[in-house]
Amino acid sequence: QPSDAKIVRTLMINMILGTDMVKHLEHIEEFKKCMLERVEEIHHLQTNEHPDADIGDLPLPSMSDHQRGVVLNAIVHLSDLSSPTKPWARSEIWTARVLKEFYEQGEKEKELGLPVEPLNDGSKANVAKSQKGFIGYVVAPLWEIWDDLTLAGHPEHVQSEAMVNLHENLNKWDAIITQGDVVGTDFVANILQPGKEVADPGPKSGDGVGIKTTGPSSDV
């Protein structure tokens, strides 16, 4: 139906525009508001109407069109910012791939006599410090909201594999900073050197697709 096509087209446009980092903070606030509304619905059902029901058996009401749009936008944006939530071996490779593009852009800017953005200057960039800031201030806040939304109703010590990986990767970058950090071009050359980079495998256990307990043992 033409009306359905219009709805789908609008959703797709909004999802693509939702990856624009210029509006990152705005999207986080909107996603957080949606998450809090949803978590409140779950809490009400668990507390007042179905106190003995498992989280998977709660008769949750359908999301509103607005909530559905916000969550769809967030899913695409989360995917766009997902490499820090992968196991270290894969996350490190994707970091190098992205930085390689940045540095190639920086070299082109130099050739054209244009100002070079700090992140695009591979001869000066401190990879570990920039990654720690990027993950801590940009990636983590968005993924924390996703955890709060998708794990609502679960025990507090349950955490997604994505967030477990993210914190482990932050620890890895911290260790590199302690050792003296590494210049961007050196990092990229080392990780992407011929014969070293492995083919990117498909999703597997530990790739952020499950949940883990981070405290006392649980049956969840």
SESEKE-76446 format. One record per atom (N, C-alpha, C, CB): z, x, y. Coordinates in steps of 0.001 Angstrom, whole numbers, padded with zeros to 6 digits, always signed. Last residue first. Glycine has a CB too. Example, Ala and Ser with C-alpha at 12.3 -4.5 7.8 and 13.67 -1.06 7.14 Angstrom:
+007080+012850-002250/+007140+013670-001060/+007870+012900+000030/+005725+014084-000598/+007800+013190-005690/+007800+012300-004500/+007800+013200-003300/+009046+011308-004473/
END
This chain:
+035263+019667-016955/+034100+019236-016196/+032957+020217-016408/+034436+019110-014701/+037552+020547-018074/+036586+019948-018989/+035303+019528-018285/+037201+018755-019678/+038676+023742-016898/+038486+022308-016739/+037487+021813-017740/+038036+021965-015328/+040902+026370-015886/+039897+025824-016785/+039853+024302-016654/+040190+026237-018244/+041422+027125-012389/+041906+026825-013743/+040814+026203-014579/+043116+025895-013695/+038480+028096-010700/+039943+028165-010757/+040385+027928-012180/+040601+027133-009801/+035877+027635-010710/+036290+028834-010011/+037804+028975-009973/+035736+028833-008611/+033470+026513-012984/+034836+026381-012497/+035232+027697-011857/+035820+025992-013643/+030126+025627-012034/+031077+026523-012669/+032469+026196-012154/+030717+028009-012399/+027012+023968-012622/+028284+024087-011926/+029200+024988-012726/+028932+022703-011704/+023484+024750-012154/+024614+024130-012827/+025870+024234-011994/+024836+024763-014181/+021521+026184-010891/+021182+024835-011327/+022327+024126-012036/+019992+024882-012233/+021635+028818-010160/+022061+027839-009182/+021813+026407-009596/+021384+028095-007905/+020932+030442-012252/+020032+030374-011105/+020388+029260-010148/+018622+030199-011570/+022331+030454-014549/+022812+031321-013497/+021984+031264-012242/+022863+032704-013982/+019610+030046-016752/+021040+029890-016515/+021500+030892-015471/+021836+030065-017822/+016514+029866-014913/+017314+030125-016098/+018780+029932-015751/+017058+031551-016646/+013156+029444-013771/+014581+029129-013681/+015296+029397-014996/+014777+027675-013274/+010962+032299-014573/+011253+030919-014199/+012743+030680-014136/+010610+029949-015179/+010737+035636-013137/+010798+034661-014228/+011067+033266-013710/+011867+035050-015231/+008637+037768-011537/+009639+036753-011237/+009656+035714-012353/+009358+036084-009866/+008374+041051-012856/+007773+039733-012626/+008868+038704-012428/+006853+039325-013803/+010011+043699-011059/+009746+042931-012266/+009106+041603-011899/+011040+042706-013068/+009365+046757-009548/+009541+045325-009344/+009135+044572-010596/+008726+044837-008134/+008528+049275-010512/+009943+048902-010525/+010136+047410-010418/+010678+049588-009401/+005833+049719-010286/+006439+049900-011602/+007885+049498-011679/+006318+051301-012013/+005988+050715-006901/+005154+050395-008070/+005870+050694-009382/+003845+051175-008012/+008820+049453-005085/+007989+050574-005495/+007225+050223-006772/+008849+051837-005708/+010507+047631-003941/+009151+047188-004285/+008244+048335-004708/+008532+046468-003112/+012889+049008-003458/+012908+047826-004310/+011513+047450-004798/+013525+046659-003566/+012054+051164-001776/+012781+051407-003021/+012698+050221-003973/+014234+051721-002723/+010804+049925+000377/+010049+050889-000423/+010719+051136-001772/+009900+052208+000337/+012946+048393+001391/+011745+047739+000875/+010971+048677-000038/+010851+047265+002028/+014724+050466+002181/+015138+049436+001225/+013913+048792+000573/+016003+048361+001925/+013210+051817+004090/+013651+052526+002881/+014035+051528+001792/+014847+053459+003198/+012925+049868+006067/+011729+050352+005371/+012099+051095+004086/+010911+051270+006292/+015767+049458+006833/+014882+048440+006279/+013706+048958+005485/+014376+047612+007358/+018359+051672+005775/+017318+051326+006743/+016291+050422+006072/+016636+052605+007314/+021555+050697+004640/+020256+051276+004329/+019248+050788+005353/+019806+050910+002890/+025138+051477+004373/+023984+050612+004669/+022680+051334+004341/+023994+050176+006156/+027325+052875+003452/+026544+053450+004548/+025306+052678+004938/+026148+054807+004193/+029063+051760+001705/+028421+053009+001271/+027556+053632+002369/+027567+052752+000034/+029676+049422+002994/+030732+050418+002814/+030154+051786+002464/+031703+049967+001723/+027250+048094+002664/+027696+048449+004006/+028754+049550+003930/+028255+047208+004742/+027338+047682-000087/+026295+048552+000468/+026667+048995+001876/+024931+047832+000480/+029448+045886-000250/+029575+047188-000912/+028551+048179-000363/+029402+047036-002435/+028339+043709+001083/+029527+044368+001636/+029690+045774+001052/+030791+043526+001356/+026363+043014-000731/+025963+043535+000580/+027131+044237+001254/+025435+042403+001477/+028046+042121-002819/+027113+043230-003043/+026705+043861-001710/+025861+042742-003811/+029303+039956-001628/+030117+041103-002033/+029244+042337-002263/+030915+040772-003307/+027099+038282-001382/+027781+038753-000175/+028639+039975-000485/+028649+037633+000428/+026658+037806-004097/+025676+038583-003343/+026263+039098-002029/+024432+037736-003063/+028867+036216-004684/+028714+037501-005374/+027730+038397-004627/+028241+037283-006826/+028302+034020-003094/+029480+034830-002780/+029417+036194-003481/+030764+034083-003190/+025938+033129-004393/+025926+033483-002973/+027108+034387-002622/+025956+032214-002106/+026810+032487-006978/+025864+033588-006775/+025892+034073-005327/+024439+033151-007157/+028419+030289-006302/+029014+031449-006983/+028125+032673-006781/+029211+031163-008504/+026514+028586-005235/+027542+029129-004353/+028259+030317-004987/+028551+028046-003994/+024957+028092-007564/+024334+028616-006354/+025370+029263-005442/+023597+027502-005609/+026666+026911-009312/+026260+028283-009598/+025628+028915-008366/+025281+028325-010782/+029193+025048-007517/+027851+025206-008078/+027569+026676-008357/+026788+024629-007122/+032558+024624-008638/+031623+025113-007636/+030253+025268-008287/+032109+026462-007019/+035791+023335-008905/+034438+023353-009449/+033467+023712-008331/+034068+021979-010089/+038224+023016-007768/+037896+024361-008200/+036524+024436-008882/+038966+024869-009137/+038528+020291-007230/+038235+021187-006126/+037800+022575-006576/+039433+021303-005245/+036793+018125-009572/+037964+018903-009148/+037579+019931-008099/+038615+019599-010351/+034442+015712-008165/+034828+016717-009155/+036080+017445-008671/+033668+017725-009410/+033922+014220-005945/+034574+013546-007062/+034978+014488-008177/+033675+012493-007611/+031000+015934-005094/+032046+015001-004655/+032616+014267-005859/+031489+013989-003618/+028951+017628-005550/+030129+017775-006419/+031286+016890-005977/+030583+019225-006445/+027045+017047-003643/+026674+016893-005055/+027866+016989-006001/+025654+017940-005433/+028481+017495-001193/+027804+016236-001483/+027594+016044-002978/+026470+016179-000763/+029464+020073-001336/+030398+018977-001049/+029782+017630-001418/+030800+018985+000440/+027048+021464-001734/+028085+021460-002771/+029041+020290-002574/+028864+022786-002762/+025872+020996+000758/+025218+020505-000463/+026213+020438-001621/+024023+021411-000841/+027636+022374+002388/+027517+020918+002543/+026883+020319+001296/+026681+020559+003800/+027100+024948+001490/+028452+024401+001328/+028438+022879+001461/+029412+025017+002368/+024497+025349+002328/+024752+025190+000895/+026157+024654+000624/+024561+026523+000178/+024923+025591+005107/+024068+024528+004579/+024352+024277+003104/+022592+024882+004776/+026624+027845+005315/+027046+026532+005823/+026224+025375+005273/+026968+026519+007322/+025009+029980+004044/+026224+029422+003438/+026622+028057+003992/+027362+030377+003632/+022841+030584+005886/+022625+030021+004548/+023864+029308+004014/+022214+031121+003581/+024032+031413+008409/+022884+030508+008319/+022814+029808+006959/+021589+031279+008571/+026247+033072+008196/+026168+032148+009330/+025029+031138+009246/+026025+032926+010587/+026021+034528+005766/+027299+033958+006193/+027174+032883+007259/+028179+035041+006701/+023335+035337+005642/+023917+034510+004586/+025166+033790+005081/+024253+035365+003361/+023110+036823+008044/+022184+035737+007732/+022785+034785+006701/+020855+036300+007218/+025104+038768+007754/+025155+037798+008837/+024296+036586+008563/+024730+038436+010121/+024167+040106+005481/+025509+039523+005473/+025635+038469+006566/+026581+040617+005658/+021700+040995+006399/+021761+040021+005310/+023125+039345+005238/+021446+040695+003981/+022460+042831+008338/+021680+041660+008742/+021718+040585+007669/+020230+042055+009037/+023852+044685+006757/+024547+043980+007839/+023790+042721+008249/+024727+044904+009053/+021776+045545+004998/+022989+044896+004481/+023722+044106+005559/+023927+045937+003885/+019755+046679+006768/+019519+045554+005872/+020791+044828+005481/+018819+046025+004640/+019292+047457+009886/+020307+047713+008857/+020325+046509+007924/+021734+047969+009492/+016285+048520+011420/+017076+047427+010845/+018058+047929+009795/+016156+046381+010230/+014625+050586+012211/+015955+050486+012814/+016863+049480+012111/+015826+050110+014264/+012231+050411+010977/+012777+051761+011144/+014194+051738+011693/+011887+052576+012064/+011407+047773+011033/+011963+048301+009789/+012562+049676+009909/+010920+048331+008756/+011574+045383+013146/+011499+046843+013253/+012190+047476+012051/+012144+047339+014579/+012052+042743+013061/+010738+043185+012588/+010569+044702+012652/+009648+042519+013403/+014453+042232+014215/+014370+042055+012759/+013042+042558+012187/+014556+040585+012402/+013785+042676+016982/+014674+043585+016240/+014551+043469+014719/+016099+043323+016636/+010307+042340+017804/+011598+041693+017551/+012474+042624+016710/+011403+040319+016832/+008564+044257+020063/+008880+044108+018637/+010260+043479+018497/+008825+045484+017900/+006132+043376+022471/+007541+043663+022169/+007816+043392+020688/+008488+042804+023066/+002814+044766+021886/+003718+043648+022125/+005160+044059+021854/+003332+042448+021251/+000697+046419+021304/+001468+046676+022503/+002416+045554+022873/+000555+046933+023631/-000525+046154+018925/-001037+045332+020013/-000276+045532+021320/-000985+043884+019620/+000998+047812+017316/-000420+048125+017509/-000989+047392+018721/-001221+047762+016254/+003420+046403+017327/+003343+047719+017956/+001903+048083+018274/+003968+048784+017054/+002675+044172+015851/+003115+043994+017240/+003046+045316+017999/+004551+043429+017287/+002226+045376+013400/+001097+044763+014103/+001446+044562+015575/+000710+043414+013450/+004812+046096+012761/+003802+047142+012936/+002597+046614+013691/+003367+047701+011581/+005964+043534+012509/+006428+044461+013538/+005423+045563+013810/+007749+045069+013134/+004650+042588+010271/+004428+041920+011551/+004847+042846+012699/+005213+040581+011614/+005766+044315+008437/+004314+044366+008642/+003951+043679+009961/+003564+043694+007454/+008381+043445+008558/+008069+044787+009038/+006571+044958+009256/+008578+045835+008053/+008198+040849+007453/+008715+041049+008808/+008251+042399+009370/+010260+040968+008814/+007273+041461+004872/+006432+040670+005777/+006877+040853+007231/+006480+039175+005390/+009520+042835+003943/+008221+043524+003991/+007273+042783+004935/+007597+043627+002566/+011428+040838+003890/+011532+041886+004900/+010224+042653+005043/+012664+042845+004551/+010515+039402+001640/+010529+038775+002966/+010575+039830+004068/+011731+037821+003097/+010850+041327-000386/+009543+040720-000136/+009458+040108+001261/+009252+039656-001185/+013608+041860-000272/+012655+042927+000032/+011272+042354+000351/+012563+043910-001147/+014582+039368-001074/+014951+039909+000230/+013946+040975+000656/+016381+040496+000195/+013597+039253-003645/+013052+038329-002654/+013421+038754-001238/+013552+036911-002920/+015148+041280-004822/+013692+041401-004778/+013098+040495-003708/+013086+041067-006141/+017733+040221-004561/+017404+041498-003935/+015890+041675-003789/+017991+042653-004750/+017577+037953-006180/+017810+037816-004746/+017409+039081-003998/+019277+037491-004476/+017325+039051-008737/+016217+038290-008169/+016367+038174-006652/+016142+036892-008809/+019769+040390-008995/+018513+041085-009308/+017320+040363-008695/+018327+041203-010828/+021784+038400-008339/+021494+039548-007487/+020130+040182-007753/+022560+040580-007667/+020765+034955-008738/+021441+036155-009233/+020936+037382-008478/+021217+036325-010758/+020456+033052-005630/+019979+033475-006945/+020806+034661-007436/+018472+033843-006892/+021044+032495-003075/+021835+031781-004080/+021391+032123-005500/+021734+030277-003857/+019273+033765-001403/+020621+034334-001508/+021505+033628-002535/+021292+034286-000165/+016991+032011-001721/+017021+033318-002394/+018416+033946-002436/+016069+034268-001703/+016956+029589-000292/+017630+029643-001590/+017735+031032-002207/+016926+028760-002537/+015834+028323+001909/+016911+029300+002108/+017671+029547+000810/+017880+028819+003201/+014064+026498+000955/+013536+027543+001828/+014555+028664+002026/+013135+026952+003181/+015807+024769-000292/+014872+025548-001111/+014333+026730-000322/+013709+024663-001604/+016997+023649+001972/+017803+024427+001023/+016920+025309+000155/+018643+023496+000139/+014798+022269+002974/+015373+023360+003761/+016248+024258+002882/+016198+022799+004938/+014478+020370+000959/+013388+021315+001236/+013914+022516+002012/+012252+020624+002026/+016975+019087+001184/+016565+019695-000086/+015464+020721+000133/+016091+018618-001072/+016980+018037+003782/+017914+019109+003436/+017488+019823+002159/+019328+018550+003275/+015079+016022+003588/+014856+017128+004518/+015720+018329+004130/+015163+016689+005969/+016462+014406+001755/+015175+014993+001388/+014838+016179+002294/+014061+013934+001464/+018676+013677+003336/+018881+014467+002118/+017577+015120+001669/+019447+013584+000991/+017418+012185+005366/+018213+013372+005709/+018383+014276+004498/+019592+012961+006258/+016292+010086+003877/+015444+011008+004624/+016161+012294+004968/+014950+010355+005881/+018588+008842+002912/+017623+009398+001968/+016712+010412+002667/+016783+008272+001329/+019744+007957+005275/+020432+008949+004459/+019470+009635+003506/+021568+008303+003680/+017756+006074+006055/+018065+007228+006901/+018749+008329+006089/+018959+006804+008083/+017845+004222+004016/+016602+004957+004254/+016860+006203+005085/+015572+004065+004952/+020978+004629+002235/+020136+003981+003238/+018860+004802+003406/+020892+003833+004603/+021451+004879-001302/+021469+005454+000033/+020621+004611+000970/+020968+006905+000009/+023058+002366-003270/+021890+003152-002920/+022050+003728-001517/+020615+002300-003015/+026470+002784-004384/+025411+002029-003709/+024238+002941-003377/+025948+001364-002426/+027666+003723-007592/+027400+004095-006208/+026297+003232-005610/+027020+005570-006117/+029678+003094-009794/+028533+002283-009345/+028222+002544-007869/+028817+000779-009568/+030473+005953-011727/+030760+005141-010551/+029517+004366-010110/+031272+006024-009403/+030011+007682-013770/+029967+006252-014095/+030248+005366-012886/+030965+005940-015189/+030386+010264-012970/+029029+009867-013349/+028886+008382-013626/+028600+010631-014555/+033138+010410-012610/+032273+010457-011441/+030861+009964-011764/+032219+011875-010889/+034827+007987-014653/+034269+009314-014471/+033299+009273-013297/+033565+009810-015766/+037458+005753-013660/+036059+006007-014010/+035686+007471-013784/+035133+005101-013193/+039903+004970-012820/+039845+005662-014107/+038427+006048-014505/+040450+004797-015181/+039586+003621-010394/+040413+004836-010437/+040306+005619-011738/+041841+004474-010210/+037657+001905-008878/+037458+002421-010240/+038252+003715-010429/+035945+002668-010522/+038699+001059-006367/+038001+000124-007243/+037851+000599-008685/+036659-000154-006686/+040142+003031-004907/+040462+001613-004783/+039844+000691-005837/+040042+001153-003460/+039321+005677-005582/+040711+005371-005226/+041045+003889-005351/+040989+005828-003816/+036595+005656-006146/+037530+006293-007068/+038968+005845-006825/+037434+007803-006946/+035550+004339-003888/+035362+003775-005224/+036370+004352-006214/+033935+004038-005716/+036332+006107-001849/+036787+004716-001827/+036672+004096-003219/+035972+003893-000804/+034947+008442-002571/+036413+008449-002544/+036962+007020-002582/+036927+009185-001285/+032313+007557-002199/+032772+007963-003530/+034297+007911-003598/+032265+009385-003875/+032312+007112+000562/+031986+006024-000357/+032506+006335-001761/+030465+005783-000391/+032871+009682+001447/+033820+008612+001735/+033578+007415+000823/+033722+008187+003205/+030529+010957+000712/+031780+011351+000061/+032850+010286+000277/+032267+012715+000597/+028755+009733+002531/+028590+009550+001086/+029879+009876+000333/+027446+010428+000566/+029707+010622+004990/+029582+009183+004732/+029525+008922+003234/+028325+008607+005425/+029448+013372+004656/+030778+012799+004834/+030771+011290+004570/+031292+013085+006250/+026640+013617+004508/+027477+013990+003370/+028849+013339+003466/+027622+015510+003288/+025872+012847+007079/+025412+012062+005932/+026291+012329+004721/+023944+012383+005605/+027052+014950+008512/+027442+013570+008783/+027072+012670+007611/+026781+013065+010072/+025612+017107+007462/+027059+017030+007266/+027558+015610+007486/+027783+017996+008211/+023057+016558+008391/+023291+016577+006953/+024784+016444+006656/+022731+017869+006331/+023487+016881+011120/+023020+015589+010614/+023291+015472+009121/+021518+015406+010899/+024254+019575+011225/+025170+018540+011696/+024780+017170+011160/+025200+018515+013219/+021924+020779+010235/+023191+020940+009528/+024162+019839+009930/+023801+022324+009812/+020051+020153+012193/+019895+019574+010857/+021187+019687+010046/+018746+020262+010111/+021060+021684+014300/+020946+020234+014450/+020849+019556+013085/+019722+019876+015310/+020750+024239+013266/+022101+023735+013532/+022104+022214+013679/+022673+024387+014800/+017850+024348+013080/+018730+024534+011924/+020110+023921+012145/+018872+026014+011610/+015739+024239+014772/+016587+023055+014691/+017591+023139+013546/+015732+021818+014531/+014541+026653+014400/+014960+026329+015762/+015924+025146+015748/+013735+026015+016649/+013629+026742+011826/+014950+027311+012085/+015449+027027+013500/+014917+028802+011852/+012120+024188+010164/+012061+024935+011426/+013455+025428+011795/+011474+024056+012567/+012237+022493+008083/+012432+023911+007764/+012398+024784+009014/+011365+024380+006779/+011592+019995+009015/+013005+020273+008773/+013283+021717+008403/+013514+019385+007693/+008899+019797+008930/+009497+020156+010216/+010969+020521+010062/+009345+019006+011211/+008770+018963+006236/+008179+020235+006652/+008793+020709+007969/+006650+020099+006795/+010074+016499+006370/+010588+017532+005476/+010042+018906+005858/+010228+017205+004021/+008465+015082+008155/+009849+015398+008535/+010434+016502+007655/+010725+014141+008443/+006130+014835+006611/+006097+015541+007895/+007498+015983+008291/+005489+014646+008995/+007129+013315+004463/+006589+014654+004223/+006544+015476+005511/+005188+014559+003613/+007881+010923+005747/+008875+011718+005035/+008394+013153+004844/+009192+011084+003679/+005372+010056+006699/+006444+010368+007647/+007510+011242+007002/+007076+009081+008181/+004079+009607+004241/+003543+010592+005194/+004617+011017+006190/+002323+010015+005946/+005647+007541+003200/+005578+008834+002506/+005084+009924+003445/+004657+008741+001276/+005101+005523+005089/+006472+005982+004870/+006476+007368+004240/+007240+004990+003979/+002354+005210+004763/+002872+005610+006069/+004284+006174+005934/+002865+004417+007043/+002234+004290+002161/+001600+005563+002497/+002127+006097+003822/+000077+005405+002559/+003460+001820+002444/+004105+002857+001638/+003544+004237+001978/+003921+002564+000138/+001527+000516+003999/+002881+000692+004535/+003638+001776+003773/+003658-000632+004473/-000721+000484+002299/-000747+001269+003543/+000645+001518+004114/-001594+000562+004581/+000000+000828-001186/+000000+000000+000000/+000000+000881+001261/+001217-000947-000009/
END
